[in-house]
Amino acid sequence: MSSDSSLSHYVITSACVDVKDGVCTTVCPVDCIYTHPEAEQYVIHPDECIDCGSCEMVCPVSAIFRLEDVPPGEQTFIAKNRDFFTDYPDYAAHHAASWK
């Protein structure tokens, strides 16, 4: 992972799976947190996230981490969050390729 702060953003991990509380969506100032009826969790659009941390602070299940702080056992969720935008193209899939 790059240490370039321009690539910094947040990732939603396994604790959100099937919980989908959604309080994170109410505090995001840029509305970059998405889900789909068929998705098992919320995801954060990496190109839209402004790295404010509001979502992390309110998550009731502690599922949200800065990209560089995603725990080792949760690393697969980096790709799962990115792949959401390919799996559901109506959610700006053209940005997914730029997410490292």
VENHUSUL-V915993 format. One record per residue. RES is the residue in one letter. OMEGA is omega in radians with two decimals (NA if undefined). BURIAL is + if it has 16 or more other C-alpha atoms within 10 Angstrom, else -. Layout:
res = {RES,RES}
omega = {OMEGA,OMEGA}
burial = {BURIAL,BURIAL}
This chain:
res = {M,S,S,D,S,S,L,S,H,Y,V,I,T,S,A,C,V,D,V,K,D,G,V,C,T,T,V,C,P,V,D,C,I,Y,T,H,P,E,A,E,Q,Y,V,I,H,P,D,E,C,I,D,C,G,S,C,E,M,V,C,P,V,S,A,I,F,R,L,E,D,V,P,P,G,E,Q,T,F,I,A,K,N,R,D,F,F,T,D,Y,P,D,Y,A,A,H,H,A,A,S,W,K}
omega = {-3.11,3.05,3.11,-3.07,3.11,3.11,-3.09,3.06,-3.10,-3.12,3.08,-3.00,-2.95,-3.11,3.12,-3.05,3.13,3.07,3.10,-3.14,3.05,3.14,3.12,-3.11,-3.10,-3.12,-3.11,-3.09,-3.12,3.11,-3.11,3.14,-3.01,2.92,3.14,-3.13,-3.14,-3.12,-3.10,-3.11,3.00,3.07,3.13,3.13,-3.04,-3.13,-3.12,-3.11,3.12,3.03,-3.10,3.11,-3.13,-3.12,-3.12,-3.08,-3.06,-3.08,-3.08,-3.13,3.11,-3.10,-2.99,-3.12,2.94,-3.10,-3.08,-3.13,3.13,-3.10,-3.11,-3.13,-3.09,-3.06,-3.13,-3.14,3.02,3.12,3.14,3.10,3.13,-3.06,3.09,-3.06,2.99,-3.13,-3.14,-3.01,3.09,3.09,3.00,-3.12,-3.12,3.10,-3.03,-3.10,-3.11,-3.13,-3.12,NA}
burial = {-,-,-,-,-,-,+,+,+,+,+,+,+,+,+,+,-,-,-,-,-,+,-,+,+,-,+,+,-,-,-,+,+,+,+,-,-,-,-,-,+,+,+,+,+,+,-,-,+,+,+,-,+,-,+,+,-,+,+,+,-,-,+,+,+,-,+,-,-,+,-,-,-,+,+,-,+,+,-,+,+,+,+,+,+,+,-,-,-,-,+,-,+,-,+,+,-,-,-,-}
